[in-house]
Structure formats: C-alpha cells, structure tokens
C-alpha cells in the first residue's frame, strides 16, 4: 500500500487555486495519482479541514492524523507532501511510480526549493522531527539521511504558496500546464486564440457552481442557434451565425478545462461532450446546405445537398472507425519502427488535425465576404476525399 502523508497546512493552504482550496487540490491530486491511502496532518486546523473534507464526497475518506503518523502507517511506501505546495497528479504519479531501496528519496524542484520525500513506513520515526519544519530545513537534513532522485521536479508543477501573489503565480503555472497538455490535439488557431479566450473564461467559471456538463449544454445551445442563423440564407444572419459558432468552439474548450481543474471528469461527461459536438457539427453543415439553397434558389442545390449529406455521413463513419473505435491508431504505445509506419502515423495525425474546429474561422471569413458557397462546394467533394484517404491509410496494417 502506498500512502500520501500531507504535512500540516498553513494559512496559505486555504488559498483558492483554480476554484479549489490548495489543500483540497493537493488531496484530490494524491487520490487521482493512485495513492491507496491519504492522511493529512491537521496541525491547528483540524476542525477547518474536517469541515472542508466532509463537504466533498470525493474527500470524505481522507484521514486526519490525530496521533504521530508512525503509529498510523505501518507498511508500504509513504510520500511526504507539503500542505502549502501546489502539486498535480502528473507530479505525484512520478513519485508514486518510484520504488525506494533503503534510504528515503528526495524529489527537489530547483526553481522553488520545494521538495517531496518518498520513504518506507519504517523510516517515519526518524523523520518525525522534520514533518513540521520548513522545506529548506527538511532538505538540509534529508540530504544527510536520504538520496536525491535523479528525476528532479523542475519540469513538473511543484509551487510553494505563501501569500496571495504566490497563489496567483501558482494558478498561472497550473493554467500553463493545462494549456500545454492539450496542445497536441488542438489546431494552430485553437491553440493560440481559442485557448487564450477559453482559459480567460475558465478562470472565472471555476469559482462558480457551474459544472462541466452545464457549460457543455450552454455551448451546444449557442452552436444550434448559430446553425439556425446560417440556415436563413441571409448575409447578415450568416455573419452572425458563424460568429456564434466561433463562440461555441471556444466554450467547447471551457467545459473540459473546468472539468480537469476541479477534478470533475466523468465517463458520461466525456461521451456527452463528444455527442453534443457531433450534434452541433451536423447542425452547422446541414444549415450551411439549407442556407445556400435559400440564398441561391435558382441553382441545382437539392442534388448537391444530397451528395453532401451522404459524404458527411461517410466522413463521420470513417472517423469513428479509425479514431474512436481504435484511438491507439493515432497515438500507439510503441513508436513505429519502419518508414512506412512513421508515414502512416504522421498522415493519421494530419487527418486528425482536419477534424478540429479551426474551420470555424474559415467559415466566419467567408461569411463576411459573402462566399460561404465556396466552403459548401469544398465540403461536397472534400468529405468523400477525406473518407477514402483516411480509410486507405488506416489499412496500412503491415506498416510495422
């Protein structure tokens, strides 16, 4: 059994970071990273911690150490985590996955001087006098009795919080890490524009009672309103509709950010987000076809609309078959060994990037210059090319 022992909190431990008190965020990070047991040394804040933890169903099983930790923890490895330090599940995963061979292992952040310690339960008695000391005092003593981990925490989030300015700095670092975690799947415009706006919104929504699914519903409603506007076939409505669709794409990132920041991710929420995204996409493309038919009633649009809807269905089916059914096709656990395998992976990643919502910006520009028909014509034939190309490349099973 691995135990996370969170050291006594300070006044700064109750600063809100990303919508949660710092000490609660630390506890949730420890639970998320796999620690079977989480114990908090309450110090002088026992009643306050008890109230905080019992109010959240996720933290009700957290224990408060009302006696020396050595008496409570008899077996396994123990991670000593400062109660006033911002850490994330990614950081604690590295600690959890480390195995102690004898002396305690010290993980140090060179930038902040903060440290995490991993030891056997049997070593707790000799560390007991260090548990309530400052990070610098602990580190000086641990360097004598422990060994420094070769995996320093410089690239991980481990920020000491002492006051309001340091709390803001810690929150900035948290949002920066969140942004980098989605960079691989975001399109270029989404990465630099959408994420900047969505994080500005998320910073404020995490301090409200709104849950991620509520935000998903709001974004879906805006997307469907955008589709209605585009379907009118009137230039002014087309501009308004594409602008609303841009808003919906931004909000589509907000629900995921709030979920990760507040540890509110659920399997249902993930599926609900994918389902509503597809509903909005179908509505937007269908509205585009209807709008062009209304805008140019003399053209032979019924045939084009039929071709477009069949192509859209084929593209959605190909996307499901190649990406959702087998997500490891794009991001396999092992790197491709052959040139053909590397080319296959790169092309699949390219097709995946075509699925992001950067096309919302193209729609808006074309609506402004009254040329949405260009996008529609491109979609009519582009959906078939996308489907055929994706399935052909996906079938390179002998690539590795």
Secondary structure in CASP SS format (residue, H / E / C, confidence):
PFRMAT SS
TARGET T0000
AUTHOR 0000-0000-0000
METHOD secondary structure of the structure
MODEL  1
X C 1.00
X E 1.00
X E 1.00
X E 1.00
X E 1.00
X E 1.00
X C 1.00
X C 1.00
X C 1.00
X C 1.00
X H 1.00
X H 1.00
X H 1.00
X H 1.00
X C 1.00
X E 1.00
X E 1.00
X C 1.00
X C 1.00
X E 1.00
X E 1.00
X H 1.00
X H 1.00
X H 1.00
X H 1.00
X H 1.00
X H 1.00
X H 1.00
X H 1.00
X H 1.00
X H 1.00
X H 1.00
X C 1.00
X C 1.00
X C 1.00
X C 1.00
X E 1.00
X E 1.00
X E 1.00
X E 1.00
X C 1.00
X C 1.00
X C 1.00
X C 1.00
X C 1.00
X H 1.00
X H 1.00
X H 1.00
X H 1.00
X H 1.00
X H 1.00
X H 1.00
X H 1.00
X H 1.00
X C 1.00
X C 1.00
X H 1.00
X H 1.00
X H 1.00
X C 1.00
X C 1.00
X C 1.00
X E 1.00
X E 1.00
X C 1.00
X C 1.00
X C 1.00
X C 1.00
X H 1.00
X H 1.00
X H 1.00
X H 1.00
X C 1.00
X C 1.00
X C 1.00
X C 1.00
X E 1.00
X E 1.00
X E 1.00
X E 1.00
X E 1.00
X C 1.00
X C 1.00
X C 1.00
X E 1.00
X E 1.00
X E 1.00
X C 1.00
X H 1.00
X H 1.00
X H 1.00
X H 1.00
X H 1.00
X H 1.00
X H 1.00
X H 1.00
X C 1.00
X C 1.00
X C 1.00
X C 1.00
X C 1.00
X C 1.00
X C 1.00
X C 1.00
X E 1.00
X E 1.00
X E 1.00
X E 1.00
X C 1.00
X C 1.00
X C 1.00
X C 1.00
X C 1.00
X C 1.00
X E 1.00
X E 1.00
X E 1.00
X E 1.00
X E 1.00
X E 1.00
X H 1.00
X H 1.00
X H 1.00
X H 1.00
X H 1.00
X H 1.00
X H 1.00
X H 1.00
X H 1.00
X H 1.00
X C 1.00
X C 1.00
X C 1.00
X C 1.00
X H 1.00
X H 1.00
X H 1.00
X H 1.00
X H 1.00
X H 1.00
X H 1.00
X H 1.00
X H 1.00
X H 1.00
X H 1.00
X C 1.00
X E 1.00
X E 1.00
X C 1.00
X C 1.00
X C 1.00
X C 1.00
X C 1.00
X C 1.00
X C 1.00
X C 1.00
X C 1.00
X E 1.00
X E 1.00
X E 1.00
X C 1.00
X C 1.00
X C 1.00
X H 1.00
X H 1.00
X H 1.00
X H 1.00
X H 1.00
X H 1.00
X H 1.00
X H 1.00
X H 1.00
X H 1.00
X H 1.00
X H 1.00
X H 1.00
X H 1.00
X H 1.00
X H 1.00
X H 1.00
X H 1.00
X C 1.00
X C 1.00
X C 1.00
X C 1.00
X C 1.00
X C 1.00
X H 1.00
X H 1.00
X H 1.00
X H 1.00
X H 1.00
X H 1.00
X H 1.00
X H 1.00
X H 1.00
X H 1.00
X H 1.00
X H 1.00
X H 1.00
X H 1.00
X H 1.00
X H 1.00
X H 1.00
X H 1.00
X C 1.00
X C 1.00
X C 1.00
X C 1.00
X C 1.00
X C 1.00
X H 1.00
X H 1.00
X H 1.00
X H 1.00
X H 1.00
X H 1.00
X H 1.00
X H 1.00
X H 1.00
X H 1.00
X H 1.00
X H 1.00
X H 1.00
X H 1.00
X H 1.00
X H 1.00
X H 1.00
X H 1.00
X H 1.00
X C 1.00
X C 1.00
X C 1.00
X C 1.00
X H 1.00
X H 1.00
X H 1.00
X H 1.00
X H 1.00
X H 1.00
X H 1.00
X H 1.00
X H 1.00
X H 1.00
X H 1.00
X H 1.00
X H 1.00
X H 1.00
X H 1.00
X H 1.00
X H 1.00
X H 1.00
X H 1.00
X H 1.00
X H 1.00
X H 1.00
X H 1.00
X H 1.00
X H 1.00
X H 1.00
X H 1.00
X C 1.00
X C 1.00
X C 1.00
X C 1.00
X C 1.00
X H 1.00
X H 1.00
X H 1.00
X H 1.00
X H 1.00
X H 1.00
X H 1.00
X H 1.00
X H 1.00
X H 1.00
X H 1.00
X H 1.00
X H 1.00
X H 1.00
X H 1.00
X H 1.00
X H 1.00
X H 1.00
X H 1.00
X H 1.00
X H 1.00
X H 1.00
X H 1.00
X H 1.00
X H 1.00
X H 1.00
X H 1.00
X H 1.00
X H 1.00
X C 1.00
X C 1.00
X C 1.00
X C 1.00
X C 1.00
X H 1.00
X H 1.00
X H 1.00
X H 1.00
X H 1.00
X H 1.00
X H 1.00
X H 1.00
X H 1.00
X H 1.00
X H 1.00
X H 1.00
X H 1.00
X H 1.00
X H 1.00
X H 1.00
X H 1.00
X H 1.00
X H 1.00
X H 1.00
X H 1.00
X H 1.00
X H 1.00
X H 1.00
X C 1.00
X C 1.00
X H 1.00
X H 1.00
X H 1.00
X C 1.00
X C 1.00
X C 1.00
X C 1.00
X C 1.00
X C 1.00
X C 1.00
X C 1.00
X C 1.00
X H 1.00
X H 1.00
X H 1.00
X H 1.00
X H 1.00
X H 1.00
X H 1.00
X H 1.00
X H 1.00
X H 1.00
X H 1.00
X H 1.00
X H 1.00
X H 1.00
X H 1.00
X H 1.00
X C 1.00
X C 1.00
X C 1.00
X C 1.00
X H 1.00
X H 1.00
X H 1.00
X H 1.00
X H 1.00
X H 1.00
X H 1.00
X H 1.00
X H 1.00
X H 1.00
X C 1.00
X C 1.00
X C 1.00
X H 1.00
X H 1.00
X H 1.00
X H 1.00
X H 1.00
X H 1.00
X H 1.00
X H 1.00
X H 1.00
X H 1.00
X H 1.00
X H 1.00
X H 1.00
X H 1.00
X H 1.00
X H 1.00
X H 1.00
X H 1.00
X H 1.00
X H 1.00
X H 1.00
X H 1.00
X H 1.00
X C 1.00
X C 1.00
X H 1.00
X H 1.00
X H 1.00
X C 1.00
END
